[in-house]
């Protein structure tokens, strides 16, 4: 815990001023969420602020939806197929020779497709010093997230154009409108 606190403190002194600490509710009786929060708050005084958030049951898993079950089946089948193919390709004289870069891969989604990517390729895409991806594609979603997160938000979110706020009458009554 001490090295994590020190790492976060040093990280916050650089240009990357964000961090996230996750804790499972069953990990320790002594290292409670409140204890971790108080520890980081005390150690980060003058360097960073802390907030704690206890996620609800839906974020902790809950019952898997049909989508979750379907996706789990697809990704498991794809992984088993890949492992079977790699074992077949690399098996020679009673031994497995898994010494090429494509034998150590991660499976993930890329543009709505399941893709295996060699771990060595991740070096080109990862900023290991700051422990973040070099391209954070989700940051482009910030304007949309701001609109969705706030009741009153500006619809002007792009340099290329503006979204119009259009009203359509629901009834003949001039006081009833729906926003589209």
C-alpha positions as CSV (number, residue, x, y, z in Angstrom):
1,X,0.0,0.0,0.0
2,X,2.8,2.4,0.8
3,X,4.5,2.0,-2.6
4,X,1.1,2.6,-4.3
5,X,0.6,5.8,-2.3
6,X,4.1,7.0,-3.1
7,X,3.6,6.1,-6.8
8,X,0.4,8.1,-7.0
9,X,1.9,11.0,-5.2
10,X,4.8,11.2,-7.6
11,X,2.5,10.7,-10.6
12,X,0.3,13.6,-9.4
13,X,3.4,15.9,-9.4
14,X,3.8,15.3,-13.2
15,X,1.5,16.4,-16.0
16,X,-0.6,13.3,-15.6
17,X,-2.8,14.3,-12.7
18,X,-5.3,11.5,-12.3
19,X,-5.4,8.1,-10.5
20,X,-7.8,5.4,-9.6
21,X,-7.7,3.0,-6.7
22,X,-10.1,0.1,-6.7
23,X,-10.9,-2.1,-3.8
24,X,-13.0,-5.3,-3.6
25,X,-15.4,-5.3,-0.7
26,X,-14.1,-8.7,0.4
27,X,-10.4,-8.1,0.1
28,X,-9.6,-7.3,3.8
29,X,-11.3,-6.7,7.1
30,X,-8.7,-4.1,8.0
31,X,-8.1,-2.3,4.8
32,X,-11.7,-1.0,4.5
33,X,-12.8,1.6,1.9
34,X,-12.9,4.2,4.6
35,X,-9.3,3.3,5.7
36,X,-8.0,3.5,2.2
37,X,-9.8,6.8,1.6
38,X,-8.4,8.3,4.8
39,X,-4.9,7.0,4.0
40,X,-4.8,8.5,0.5
41,X,-6.4,11.7,1.8
42,X,-3.8,12.2,4.5
43,X,-0.8,11.2,2.3
44,X,-2.0,13.3,-0.6
45,X,-2.5,16.6,1.3
46,X,-1.3,19.4,-0.9
47,X,-0.7,17.1,-3.8
48,X,-4.1,15.6,-4.7
49,X,-7.6,15.3,-3.5
50,X,-9.5,12.0,-2.9
51,X,-13.0,10.9,-3.4
52,X,-14.6,7.6,-2.7
53,X,-17.4,5.9,-4.5
54,X,-19.0,2.6,-3.6
55,X,-20.6,1.1,-6.7
56,X,-24.0,-0.5,-6.6
57,X,-24.8,-4.1,-7.3
58,X,-25.3,-3.5,-11.0
59,X,-21.7,-2.4,-11.4
60,X,-20.4,-5.3,-9.3
61,X,-21.9,-7.8,-11.6
62,X,-25.3,-8.8,-10.6
63,X,-27.1,-11.3,-12.7
64,X,-25.7,-11.6,-16.2
65,X,-28.0,-10.3,-18.9
66,X,-28.6,-12.3,-22.1
67,X,-26.0,-10.0,-23.8
68,X,-23.4,-10.9,-21.1
69,X,-24.1,-14.6,-21.5
70,X,-23.9,-14.4,-25.3
71,X,-20.7,-12.3,-25.3
72,X,-19.1,-14.5,-22.7
73,X,-19.8,-17.6,-24.9
74,X,-18.5,-15.9,-28.0
75,X,-15.3,-14.6,-26.4
76,X,-14.7,-18.0,-24.7
77,X,-15.2,-19.9,-27.9
78,X,-12.9,-17.6,-29.8
79,X,-10.2,-17.9,-27.1
80,X,-10.4,-21.8,-27.1
81,X,-10.3,-21.9,-30.9
82,X,-7.2,-19.7,-30.9
83,X,-5.5,-21.8,-28.2
84,X,-6.3,-25.0,-30.2
85,X,-4.9,-23.5,-33.4
86,X,-1.7,-22.3,-31.7
87,X,-1.1,-25.6,-30.0
88,X,-1.6,-27.4,-33.4
89,X,0.8,-24.9,-35.1
90,X,3.5,-25.0,-32.5
91,X,3.5,-28.7,-31.5
92,X,6.5,-30.6,-32.8
93,X,8.1,-33.8,-31.6
94,X,6.0,-34.0,-28.4
95,X,6.8,-30.4,-27.4
96,X,5.1,-27.0,-27.8
97,X,7.4,-24.3,-29.2
98,X,5.6,-21.0,-28.3
99,X,8.4,-18.6,-28.9
100,X,7.0,-16.3,-31.6
101,X,5.4,-13.0,-30.7
102,X,2.0,-14.2,-31.9
103,X,1.8,-16.9,-29.2
104,X,1.4,-14.4,-26.3
105,X,-1.7,-12.4,-27.2
106,X,-4.6,-10.6,-25.5
107,X,-8.2,-10.8,-26.9
108,X,-10.3,-7.7,-27.1
109,X,-12.8,-5.7,-29.1
110,X,-11.6,-3.5,-31.8
111,X,-14.3,-1.7,-34.0
112,X,-16.9,-4.3,-33.0
113,X,-14.7,-7.3,-33.8
114,X,-12.9,-9.7,-31.5
115,X,-9.2,-9.4,-32.2
116,X,-6.1,-11.1,-30.9
117,X,-3.2,-8.7,-30.5
118,X,0.3,-9.8,-29.6
119,X,1.4,-8.5,-26.2
120,X,4.6,-7.1,-27.8
121,X,2.5,-4.8,-30.0
122,X,1.0,-3.3,-26.9
123,X,4.3,-1.7,-26.2
124,X,3.8,0.6,-29.2
125,X,0.3,1.6,-27.9
126,X,1.0,2.0,-24.2
127,X,2.6,4.8,-22.2
128,X,4.1,2.6,-19.5
129,X,5.5,5.6,-17.5
130,X,2.0,6.9,-16.9
131,X,0.3,3.5,-17.1
132,X,-2.2,4.7,-19.8
133,X,-2.8,4.0,-23.5
134,X,-1.2,6.5,-25.8
135,X,-4.5,7.0,-27.7
136,X,-7.4,7.3,-25.4
137,X,-10.2,7.1,-27.9
138,X,-12.9,7.5,-25.3
139,X,-11.8,11.1,-24.6
140,X,-13.5,12.0,-27.9
141,X,-16.8,11.1,-26.2
142,X,-16.4,13.7,-23.5
143,X,-18.8,16.3,-25.2
144,X,-21.5,13.6,-25.5
145,X,-20.9,12.5,-21.9
146,X,-21.3,16.0,-20.7
147,X,-24.6,16.4,-22.5
148,X,-25.9,13.1,-21.1
149,X,-24.6,13.8,-17.6
150,X,-26.1,17.3,-17.2
151,X,-29.7,18.4,-17.4
152,X,-28.7,21.8,-18.8
153,X,-25.9,21.4,-21.3
154,X,-24.8,23.2,-24.4
155,X,-25.6,21.3,-27.6
156,X,-22.8,23.1,-29.4
157,X,-20.1,20.3,-29.1
158,X,-18.2,20.4,-32.3
159,X,-16.2,22.8,-34.4
160,X,-17.7,21.5,-37.6
161,X,-21.3,22.5,-36.8
162,X,-24.0,22.9,-34.3
163,X,-26.9,20.7,-33.2
164,X,-30.2,22.4,-33.5
165,X,-32.8,22.2,-30.7
166,X,-36.0,21.4,-32.5
167,X,-39.5,21.6,-31.0
168,X,-42.5,19.6,-32.3
169,X,-46.0,20.1,-31.1
170,X,-47.6,17.1,-29.4
171,X,-51.1,18.3,-29.5
172,X,-53.2,21.2,-30.7
173,X,-52.5,22.9,-27.4
174,X,-49.8,25.5,-28.1
175,X,-48.3,25.0,-24.6
176,X,-47.4,21.3,-25.1
177,X,-44.2,20.6,-26.9
178,X,-41.7,17.8,-27.0
179,X,-38.0,18.4,-27.5
180,X,-36.3,16.3,-30.1
